[in-house]
Amino acid sequence: MTRELARILEADGCTVEQWRALALLADEEPHSMSELAEFALFSAPSLTRLIDRMVADSLVYRKVDPRDRRRVLVHLSRRGRARYRQIAEHIEAEQEALLTESDPEHVAQLTALLTDLLARRRWYEPARSSQTLGQP
């Protein structure tokens, strides 16, 4: 899957790592470097280099967290939002082409499995978030 995604992203001049960061930041919320590292499966030093490159490309910008001046929050810039939408449309078109070529029964099975996984994630995610924040 990652290789196929990398192939699609390469046509847009984007890496899988950049895409992961863009995908999280596309929720229009600023995120800390630790949130980005966890989501993108990156070590802190690797993420810092990635975000540095994305800042240089004007895709994101950093601001000090007003609630905790020790933290830096990463925001998606206008250019980053436009880039995210462009790439997302390309990925969606590739997915549609793949699904069109696939056996409808297999697509239905896959859809059911993914729906089940998402439902389980939604059930799990709030508990995980409260634990992350140090709440019971």
Chimera marker file (.cmm) of the C-alpha trace (Angstrom):
<marker_set name="trace">
<marker id="1" x="0.000" y="0.000" z="0.000" r="1" g="1" b="0" radius="0.5"/>
<marker id="2" x="2.722" y="2.437" z="0.951" r="1" g="1" b="0" radius="0.5"/>
<marker id="3" x="4.589" y="1.782" z="-2.299" r="1" g="1" b="0" radius="0.5"/>
<marker id="4" x="1.446" y="2.470" z="-4.327" r="1" g="1" b="0" radius="0.5"/>
<marker id="5" x="0.793" y="5.637" z="-2.349" r="1" g="1" b="0" radius="0.5"/>
<marker id="6" x="4.414" y="6.692" z="-2.854" r="1" g="1" b="0" radius="0.5"/>
<marker id="7" x="4.002" y="6.171" z="-6.620" r="1" g="1" b="0" radius="0.5"/>
<marker id="8" x="0.893" y="8.360" z="-6.689" r="1" g="1" b="0" radius="0.5"/>
<marker id="9" x="2.477" y="11.029" z="-4.496" r="1" g="1" b="0" radius="0.5"/>
<marker id="10" x="5.684" y="11.081" z="-6.522" r="1" g="1" b="0" radius="0.5"/>
<marker id="11" x="3.709" y="12.318" z="-9.522" r="1" g="1" b="0" radius="0.5"/>
<marker id="12" x="2.703" y="15.295" z="-7.357" r="1" g="1" b="0" radius="0.5"/>
<marker id="13" x="6.227" y="15.857" z="-6.041" r="1" g="1" b="0" radius="0.5"/>
<marker id="14" x="5.255" y="14.770" z="-2.543" r="1" g="1" b="0" radius="0.5"/>
<marker id="15" x="6.640" y="12.131" z="-0.202" r="1" g="1" b="0" radius="0.5"/>
<marker id="16" x="4.615" y="9.751" z="1.958" r="1" g="1" b="0" radius="0.5"/>
<marker id="17" x="6.024" y="11.514" z="5.018" r="1" g="1" b="0" radius="0.5"/>
<marker id="18" x="4.908" y="14.941" z="3.757" r="1" g="1" b="0" radius="0.5"/>
<marker id="19" x="1.502" y="13.503" z="2.928" r="1" g="1" b="0" radius="0.5"/>
<marker id="20" x="1.075" y="12.144" z="6.445" r="1" g="1" b="0" radius="0.5"/>
<marker id="21" x="1.832" y="15.569" z="7.915" r="1" g="1" b="0" radius="0.5"/>
<marker id="22" x="-0.464" y="17.332" z="5.432" r="1" g="1" b="0" radius="0.5"/>
<marker id="23" x="-3.256" y="14.826" z="6.112" r="1" g="1" b="0" radius="0.5"/>
<marker id="24" x="-3.183" y="15.466" z="9.866" r="1" g="1" b="0" radius="0.5"/>
<marker id="25" x="-2.912" y="19.232" z="9.507" r="1" g="1" b="0" radius="0.5"/>
<marker id="26" x="-5.768" y="19.303" z="6.976" r="1" g="1" b="0" radius="0.5"/>
<marker id="27" x="-8.216" y="19.110" z="9.893" r="1" g="1" b="0" radius="0.5"/>
<marker id="28" x="-7.642" y="22.884" z="10.200" r="1" g="1" b="0" radius="0.5"/>
<marker id="29" x="-6.325" y="22.508" z="13.752" r="1" g="1" b="0" radius="0.5"/>
<marker id="30" x="-2.781" y="23.285" z="14.825" r="1" g="1" b="0" radius="0.5"/>
<marker id="31" x="-0.868" y="20.262" z="16.080" r="1" g="1" b="0" radius="0.5"/>
<marker id="32" x="2.151" y="19.872" z="18.299" r="1" g="1" b="0" radius="0.5"/>
<marker id="33" x="5.304" y="18.286" z="17.014" r="1" g="1" b="0" radius="0.5"/>
<marker id="34" x="4.683" y="15.276" z="19.274" r="1" g="1" b="0" radius="0.5"/>
<marker id="35" x="1.197" y="14.768" z="17.765" r="1" g="1" b="0" radius="0.5"/>
<marker id="36" x="2.663" y="14.955" z="14.281" r="1" g="1" b="0" radius="0.5"/>
<marker id="37" x="5.446" y="12.530" z="15.181" r="1" g="1" b="0" radius="0.5"/>
<marker id="38" x="2.948" y="10.020" z="16.568" r="1" g="1" b="0" radius="0.5"/>
<marker id="39" x="0.581" y="10.329" z="13.600" r="1" g="1" b="0" radius="0.5"/>
<marker id="40" x="3.313" y="10.239" z="10.949" r="1" g="1" b="0" radius="0.5"/>
<marker id="41" x="5.283" y="7.486" z="12.732" r="1" g="1" b="0" radius="0.5"/>
<marker id="42" x="8.396" y="9.661" z="12.871" r="1" g="1" b="0" radius="0.5"/>
<marker id="43" x="11.165" y="10.200" z="15.375" r="1" g="1" b="0" radius="0.5"/>
<marker id="44" x="11.410" y="13.755" z="16.694" r="1" g="1" b="0" radius="0.5"/>
<marker id="45" x="14.636" y="14.603" z="14.789" r="1" g="1" b="0" radius="0.5"/>
<marker id="46" x="13.261" y="13.240" z="11.492" r="1" g="1" b="0" radius="0.5"/>
<marker id="47" x="10.016" y="15.142" z="11.948" r="1" g="1" b="0" radius="0.5"/>
<marker id="48" x="11.890" y="18.358" z="12.701" r="1" g="1" b="0" radius="0.5"/>
<marker id="49" x="13.798" y="18.035" z="9.412" r="1" g="1" b="0" radius="0.5"/>
<marker id="50" x="10.557" y="17.286" z="7.535" r="1" g="1" b="0" radius="0.5"/>
<marker id="51" x="8.740" y="20.275" z="9.053" r="1" g="1" b="0" radius="0.5"/>
<marker id="52" x="11.772" y="22.492" z="8.358" r="1" g="1" b="0" radius="0.5"/>
<marker id="53" x="11.517" y="21.540" z="4.663" r="1" g="1" b="0" radius="0.5"/>
<marker id="54" x="7.745" y="22.088" z="4.661" r="1" g="1" b="0" radius="0.5"/>
<marker id="55" x="8.228" y="25.526" z="6.271" r="1" g="1" b="0" radius="0.5"/>
<marker id="56" x="10.824" y="26.369" z="3.585" r="1" g="1" b="0" radius="0.5"/>
<marker id="57" x="8.249" y="25.335" z="0.939" r="1" g="1" b="0" radius="0.5"/>
<marker id="58" x="5.594" y="27.530" z="2.641" r="1" g="1" b="0" radius="0.5"/>
<marker id="59" x="3.314" y="24.525" z="3.234" r="1" g="1" b="0" radius="0.5"/>
<marker id="60" x="3.210" y="24.927" z="7.012" r="1" g="1" b="0" radius="0.5"/>
<marker id="61" x="4.239" y="27.430" z="9.656" r="1" g="1" b="0" radius="0.5"/>
<marker id="62" x="5.095" y="27.204" z="13.326" r="1" g="1" b="0" radius="0.5"/>
<marker id="63" x="3.719" y="29.268" z="16.199" r="1" g="1" b="0" radius="0.5"/>
<marker id="64" x="4.310" y="29.126" z="19.918" r="1" g="1" b="0" radius="0.5"/>
<marker id="65" x="1.364" y="27.565" z="21.763" r="1" g="1" b="0" radius="0.5"/>
<marker id="66" x="-0.342" y="30.449" z="23.593" r="1" g="1" b="0" radius="0.5"/>
<marker id="67" x="-1.396" y="28.072" z="26.403" r="1" g="1" b="0" radius="0.5"/>
<marker id="68" x="2.073" y="26.605" z="26.897" r="1" g="1" b="0" radius="0.5"/>
<marker id="69" x="4.903" y="28.732" z="25.574" r="1" g="1" b="0" radius="0.5"/>
<marker id="70" x="7.274" y="25.745" z="25.750" r="1" g="1" b="0" radius="0.5"/>
<marker id="71" x="5.378" y="24.032" z="22.924" r="1" g="1" b="0" radius="0.5"/>
<marker id="72" x="5.387" y="24.839" z="19.239" r="1" g="1" b="0" radius="0.5"/>
<marker id="73" x="2.280" y="24.241" z="17.155" r="1" g="1" b="0" radius="0.5"/>
<marker id="74" x="2.395" y="23.515" z="13.439" r="1" g="1" b="0" radius="0.5"/>
<marker id="75" x="-0.297" y="25.047" z="11.226" r="1" g="1" b="0" radius="0.5"/>
<marker id="76" x="-1.179" y="24.353" z="7.618" r="1" g="1" b="0" radius="0.5"/>
<marker id="77" x="-0.688" y="27.424" z="5.418" r="1" g="1" b="0" radius="0.5"/>
<marker id="78" x="-2.994" y="28.464" z="2.557" r="1" g="1" b="0" radius="0.5"/>
<marker id="79" x="-0.491" y="27.020" z="0.141" r="1" g="1" b="0" radius="0.5"/>
<marker id="80" x="-0.387" y="23.806" z="2.193" r="1" g="1" b="0" radius="0.5"/>
<marker id="81" x="-4.209" y="23.537" z="2.134" r="1" g="1" b="0" radius="0.5"/>
<marker id="82" x="-4.224" y="23.989" z="-1.641" r="1" g="1" b="0" radius="0.5"/>
<marker id="83" x="-1.485" y="21.383" z="-2.003" r="1" g="1" b="0" radius="0.5"/>
<marker id="84" x="-3.381" y="18.969" z="0.251" r="1" g="1" b="0" radius="0.5"/>
<marker id="85" x="-6.579" y="19.363" z="-1.805" r="1" g="1" b="0" radius="0.5"/>
<marker id="86" x="-4.704" y="18.881" z="-5.091" r="1" g="1" b="0" radius="0.5"/>
<marker id="87" x="-3.005" y="15.703" z="-3.895" r="1" g="1" b="0" radius="0.5"/>
<marker id="88" x="-6.168" y="14.369" z="-2.203" r="1" g="1" b="0" radius="0.5"/>
<marker id="89" x="-8.070" y="14.739" z="-5.490" r="1" g="1" b="0" radius="0.5"/>
<marker id="90" x="-5.330" y="12.820" z="-7.306" r="1" g="1" b="0" radius="0.5"/>
<marker id="91" x="-5.368" y="10.032" z="-4.686" r="1" g="1" b="0" radius="0.5"/>
<marker id="92" x="-9.163" y="9.865" z="-4.842" r="1" g="1" b="0" radius="0.5"/>
<marker id="93" x="-9.085" y="9.556" z="-8.642" r="1" g="1" b="0" radius="0.5"/>
<marker id="94" x="-6.549" y="6.721" z="-8.370" r="1" g="1" b="0" radius="0.5"/>
<marker id="95" x="-8.722" y="4.966" z="-5.772" r="1" g="1" b="0" radius="0.5"/>
<marker id="96" x="-11.809" y="5.306" z="-7.963" r="1" g="1" b="0" radius="0.5"/>
<marker id="97" x="-9.925" y="3.805" z="-10.901" r="1" g="1" b="0" radius="0.5"/>
<marker id="98" x="-8.763" y="0.898" z="-8.745" r="1" g="1" b="0" radius="0.5"/>
<marker id="99" x="-12.269" y="0.248" z="-7.398" r="1" g="1" b="0" radius="0.5"/>
<marker id="100" x="-13.789" y="0.440" z="-10.872" r="1" g="1" b="0" radius="0.5"/>
<marker id="101" x="-11.400" y="-2.286" z="-12.058" r="1" g="1" b="0" radius="0.5"/>
<marker id="102" x="-12.087" y="-4.493" z="-9.008" r="1" g="1" b="0" radius="0.5"/>
<marker id="103" x="-14.644" y="-7.228" z="-8.444" r="1" g="1" b="0" radius="0.5"/>
<marker id="104" x="-17.753" y="-5.554" z="-6.895" r="1" g="1" b="0" radius="0.5"/>
<marker id="105" x="-18.102" y="-8.376" z="-4.357" r="1" g="1" b="0" radius="0.5"/>
<marker id="106" x="-14.513" y="-7.862" z="-3.174" r="1" g="1" b="0" radius="0.5"/>
<marker id="107" x="-15.104" y="-4.115" z="-2.936" r="1" g="1" b="0" radius="0.5"/>
<marker id="108" x="-18.210" y="-4.734" z="-0.798" r="1" g="1" b="0" radius="0.5"/>
<marker id="109" x="-16.248" y="-7.066" z="1.509" r="1" g="1" b="0" radius="0.5"/>
<marker id="110" x="-13.415" y="-4.576" z="1.830" r="1" g="1" b="0" radius="0.5"/>
<marker id="111" x="-15.843" y="-1.753" z="2.533" r="1" g="1" b="0" radius="0.5"/>
<marker id="112" x="-17.529" y="-3.786" z="5.276" r="1" g="1" b="0" radius="0.5"/>
<marker id="113" x="-14.180" y="-4.641" z="6.879" r="1" g="1" b="0" radius="0.5"/>
<marker id="114" x="-12.948" y="-1.059" z="6.776" r="1" g="1" b="0" radius="0.5"/>
<marker id="115" x="-16.240" y="0.231" z="8.167" r="1" g="1" b="0" radius="0.5"/>
<marker id="116" x="-15.907" y="-2.215" z="11.050" r="1" g="1" b="0" radius="0.5"/>
<marker id="117" x="-12.318" y="-1.132" z="11.706" r="1" g="1" b="0" radius="0.5"/>
<marker id="118" x="-13.319" y="2.538" z="11.728" r="1" g="1" b="0" radius="0.5"/>
<marker id="119" x="-16.163" y="1.843" z="14.146" r="1" g="1" b="0" radius="0.5"/>
<marker id="120" x="-13.728" y="0.075" z="16.467" r="1" g="1" b="0" radius="0.5"/>
<marker id="121" x="-11.249" y="2.937" z="16.193" r="1" g="1" b="0" radius="0.5"/>
<marker id="122" x="-13.918" y="5.486" z="17.113" r="1" g="1" b="0" radius="0.5"/>
<marker id="123" x="-14.772" y="3.405" z="20.146" r="1" g="1" b="0" radius="0.5"/>
<marker id="124" x="-11.107" y="3.163" z="21.140" r="1" g="1" b="0" radius="0.5"/>
<marker id="125" x="-9.915" y="6.670" z="20.266" r="1" g="1" b="0" radius="0.5"/>
<marker id="126" x="-11.689" y="8.719" z="23.001" r="1" g="1" b="0" radius="0.5"/>
<marker id="127" x="-10.346" y="6.430" z="25.715" r="1" g="1" b="0" radius="0.5"/>
<marker id="128" x="-6.877" y="6.661" z="24.258" r="1" g="1" b="0" radius="0.5"/>
<marker id="129" x="-7.048" y="10.458" z="23.987" r="1" g="1" b="0" radius="0.5"/>
<marker id="130" x="-8.087" y="10.880" z="27.621" r="1" g="1" b="0" radius="0.5"/>
<marker id="131" x="-5.252" y="8.578" z="28.706" r="1" g="1" b="0" radius="0.5"/>
<marker id="132" x="-2.813" y="10.598" z="26.625" r="1" g="1" b="0" radius="0.5"/>
<marker id="133" x="-3.971" y="13.740" z="28.423" r="1" g="1" b="0" radius="0.5"/>
<marker id="134" x="-3.435" y="12.062" z="31.785" r="1" g="1" b="0" radius="0.5"/>
<marker id="135" x="-7.144" y="11.710" z="32.514" r="1" g="1" b="0" radius="0.5"/>
<marker id="136" x="-8.765" y="8.488" z="33.759" r="1" g="1" b="0" radius="0.5"/>
<link id1="1" id2="2" r="1" g="1" b="0" radius="0.2"/>
<link id1="2" id2="3" r="1" g="1" b="0" radius="0.2"/>
<link id1="3" id2="4" r="1" g="1" b="0" radius="0.2"/>
<link id1="4" id2="5" r="1" g="1" b="0" radius="0.2"/>
<link id1="5" id2="6" r="1" g="1" b="0" radius="0.2"/>
<link id1="6" id2="7" r="1" g="1" b="0" radius="0.2"/>
<link id1="7" id2="8" r="1" g="1" b="0" radius="0.2"/>
<link id1="8" id2="9" r="1" g="1" b="0" radius="0.2"/>
<link id1="9" id2="10" r="1" g="1" b="0" radius="0.2"/>
<link id1="10" id2="11" r="1" g="1" b="0" radius="0.2"/>
<link id1="11" id2="12" r="1" g="1" b="0" radius="0.2"/>
<link id1="12" id2="13" r="1" g="1" b="0" radius="0.2"/>
<link id1="13" id2="14" r="1" g="1" b="0" radius="0.2"/>
<link id1="14" id2="15" r="1" g="1" b="0" radius="0.2"/>
<link id1="15" id2="16" r="1" g="1" b="0" radius="0.2"/>
<link id1="16" id2="17" r="1" g="1" b="0" radius="0.2"/>
<link id1="17" id2="18" r="1" g="1" b="0" radius="0.2"/>
<link id1="18" id2="19" r="1" g="1" b="0" radius="0.2"/>
<link id1="19" id2="20" r="1" g="1" b="0" radius="0.2"/>
<link id1="20" id2="21" r="1" g="1" b="0" radius="0.2"/>
<link id1="21" id2="22" r="1" g="1" b="0" radius="0.2"/>
<link id1="22" id2="23" r="1" g="1" b="0" radius="0.2"/>
<link id1="23" id2="24" r="1" g="1" b="0" radius="0.2"/>
<link id1="24" id2="25" r="1" g="1" b="0" radius="0.2"/>
<link id1="25" id2="26" r="1" g="1" b="0" radius="0.2"/>
<link id1="26" id2="27" r="1" g="1" b="0" radius="0.2"/>
<link id1="27" id2="28" r="1" g="1" b="0" radius="0.2"/>
<link id1="28" id2="29" r="1" g="1" b="0" radius="0.2"/>
<link id1="29" id2="30" r="1" g="1" b="0" radius="0.2"/>
<link id1="30" id2="31" r="1" g="1" b="0" radius="0.2"/>
<link id1="31" id2="32" r="1" g="1" b="0" radius="0.2"/>
<link id1="32" id2="33" r="1" g="1" b="0" radius="0.2"/>
<link id1="33" id2="34" r="1" g="1" b="0" radius="0.2"/>
<link id1="34" id2="35" r="1" g="1" b="0" radius="0.2"/>
<link id1="35" id2="36" r="1" g="1" b="0" radius="0.2"/>
<link id1="36" id2="37" r="1" g="1" b="0" radius="0.2"/>
<link id1="37" id2="38" r="1" g="1" b="0" radius="0.2"/>
<link id1="38" id2="39" r="1" g="1" b="0" radius="0.2"/>
<link id1="39" id2="40" r="1" g="1" b="0" radius="0.2"/>
<link id1="40" id2="41" r="1" g="1" b="0" radius="0.2"/>
<link id1="41" id2="42" r="1" g="1" b="0" radius="0.2"/>
<link id1="42" id2="43" r="1" g="1" b="0" radius="0.2"/>
<link id1="43" id2="44" r="1" g="1" b="0" radius="0.2"/>
<link id1="44" id2="45" r="1" g="1" b="0" radius="0.2"/>
<link id1="45" id2="46" r="1" g="1" b="0" radius="0.2"/>
<link id1="46" id2="47" r="1" g="1" b="0" radius="0.2"/>
<link id1="47" id2="48" r="1" g="1" b="0" radius="0.2"/>
<link id1="48" id2="49" r="1" g="1" b="0" radius="0.2"/>
<link id1="49" id2="50" r="1" g="1" b="0" radius="0.2"/>
<link id1="50" id2="51" r="1" g="1" b="0" radius="0.2"/>
<link id1="51" id2="52" r="1" g="1" b="0" radius="0.2"/>
<link id1="52" id2="53" r="1" g="1" b="0" radius="0.2"/>
<link id1="53" id2="54" r="1" g="1" b="0" radius="0.2"/>
<link id1="54" id2="55" r="1" g="1" b="0" radius="0.2"/>
<link id1="55" id2="56" r="1" g="1" b="0" radius="0.2"/>
<link id1="56" id2="57" r="1" g="1" b="0" radius="0.2"/>
<link id1="57" id2="58" r="1" g="1" b="0" radius="0.2"/>
<link id1="58" id2="59" r="1" g="1" b="0" radius="0.2"/>
<link id1="59" id2="60" r="1" g="1" b="0" radius="0.2"/>
<link id1="60" id2="61" r="1" g="1" b="0" radius="0.2"/>
<link id1="61" id2="62" r="1" g="1" b="0" radius="0.2"/>
<link id1="62" id2="63" r="1" g="1" b="0" radius="0.2"/>
<link id1="63" id2="64" r="1" g="1" b="0" radius="0.2"/>
<link id1="64" id2="65" r="1" g="1" b="0" radius="0.2"/>
<link id1="65" id2="66" r="1" g="1" b="0" radius="0.2"/>
<link id1="66" id2="67" r="1" g="1" b="0" radius="0.2"/>
<link id1="67" id2="68" r="1" g="1" b="0" radius="0.2"/>
<link id1="68" id2="69" r="1" g="1" b="0" radius="0.2"/>
<link id1="69" id2="70" r="1" g="1" b="0" radius="0.2"/>
<link id1="70" id2="71" r="1" g="1" b="0" radius="0.2"/>
<link id1="71" id2="72" r="1" g="1" b="0" radius="0.2"/>
<link id1="72" id2="73" r="1" g="1" b="0" radius="0.2"/>
<link id1="73" id2="74" r="1" g="1" b="0" radius="0.2"/>
<link id1="74" id2="75" r="1" g="1" b="0" radius="0.2"/>
<link id1="75" id2="76" r="1" g="1" b="0" radius="0.2"/>
<link id1="76" id2="77" r="1" g="1" b="0" radius="0.2"/>
<link id1="77" id2="78" r="1" g="1" b="0" radius="0.2"/>
<link id1="78" id2="79" r="1" g="1" b="0" radius="0.2"/>
<link id1="79" id2="80" r="1" g="1" b="0" radius="0.2"/>
<link id1="80" id2="81" r="1" g="1" b="0" radius="0.2"/>
<link id1="81" id2="82" r="1" g="1" b="0" radius="0.2"/>
<link id1="82" id2="83" r="1" g="1" b="0" radius="0.2"/>
<link id1="83" id2="84" r="1" g="1" b="0" radius="0.2"/>
<link id1="84" id2="85" r="1" g="1" b="0" radius="0.2"/>
<link id1="85" id2="86" r="1" g="1" b="0" radius="0.2"/>
<link id1="86" id2="87" r="1" g="1" b="0" radius="0.2"/>
<link id1="87" id2="88" r="1" g="1" b="0" radius="0.2"/>
<link id1="88" id2="89" r="1" g="1" b="0" radius="0.2"/>
<link id1="89" id2="90" r="1" g="1" b="0" radius="0.2"/>
<link id1="90" id2="91" r="1" g="1" b="0" radius="0.2"/>
<link id1="91" id2="92" r="1" g="1" b="0" radius="0.2"/>
<link id1="92" id2="93" r="1" g="1" b="0" radius="0.2"/>
<link id1="93" id2="94" r="1" g="1" b="0" radius="0.2"/>
<link id1="94" id2="95" r="1" g="1" b="0" radius="0.2"/>
<link id1="95" id2="96" r="1" g="1" b="0" radius="0.2"/>
<link id1="96" id2="97" r="1" g="1" b="0" radius="0.2"/>
<link id1="97" id2="98" r="1" g="1" b="0" radius="0.2"/>
<link id1="98" id2="99" r="1" g="1" b="0" radius="0.2"/>
<link id1="99" id2="100" r="1" g="1" b="0" radius="0.2"/>
<link id1="100" id2="101" r="1" g="1" b="0" radius="0.2"/>
<link id1="101" id2="102" r="1" g="1" b="0" radius="0.2"/>
<link id1="102" id2="103" r="1" g="1" b="0" radius="0.2"/>
<link id1="103" id2="104" r="1" g="1" b="0" radius="0.2"/>
<link id1="104" id2="105" r="1" g="1" b="0" radius="0.2"/>
<link id1="105" id2="106" r="1" g="1" b="0" radius="0.2"/>
<link id1="106" id2="107" r="1" g="1" b="0" radius="0.2"/>
<link id1="107" id2="108" r="1" g="1" b="0" radius="0.2"/>
<link id1="108" id2="109" r="1" g="1" b="0" radius="0.2"/>
<link id1="109" id2="110" r="1" g="1" b="0" radius="0.2"/>
<link id1="110" id2="111" r="1" g="1" b="0" radius="0.2"/>
<link id1="111" id2="112" r="1" g="1" b="0" radius="0.2"/>
<link id1="112" id2="113" r="1" g="1" b="0" radius="0.2"/>
<link id1="113" id2="114" r="1" g="1" b="0" radius="0.2"/>
<link id1="114" id2="115" r="1" g="1" b="0" radius="0.2"/>
<link id1="115" id2="116" r="1" g="1" b="0" radius="0.2"/>
<link id1="116" id2="117" r="1" g="1" b="0" radius="0.2"/>
<link id1="117" id2="118" r="1" g="1" b="0" radius="0.2"/>
<link id1="118" id2="119" r="1" g="1" b="0" radius="0.2"/>
<link id1="119" id2="120" r="1" g="1" b="0" radius="0.2"/>
<link id1="120" id2="121" r="1" g="1" b="0" radius="0.2"/>
<link id1="121" id2="122" r="1" g="1" b="0" radius="0.2"/>
<link id1="122" id2="123" r="1" g="1" b="0" radius="0.2"/>
<link id1="123" id2="124" r="1" g="1" b="0" radius="0.2"/>
<link id1="124" id2="125" r="1" g="1" b="0" radius="0.2"/>
<link id1="125" id2="126" r="1" g="1" b="0" radius="0.2"/>
<link id1="126" id2="127" r="1" g="1" b="0" radius="0.2"/>
<link id1="127" id2="128" r="1" g="1" b="0" radius="0.2"/>
<link id1="128" id2="129" r="1" g="1" b="0" radius="0.2"/>
<link id1="129" id2="130" r="1" g="1" b="0" radius="0.2"/>
<link id1="130" id2="131" r="1" g="1" b="0" radius="0.2"/>
<link id1="131" id2="132" r="1" g="1" b="0" radius="0.2"/>
<link id1="132" id2="133" r="1" g="1" b="0" radius="0.2"/>
<link id1="133" id2="134" r="1" g="1" b="0" radius="0.2"/>
<link id1="134" id2="135" r="1" g="1" b="0" radius="0.2"/>
<link id1="135" id2="136" r="1" g="1" b="0" radius="0.2"/>
</marker_set>
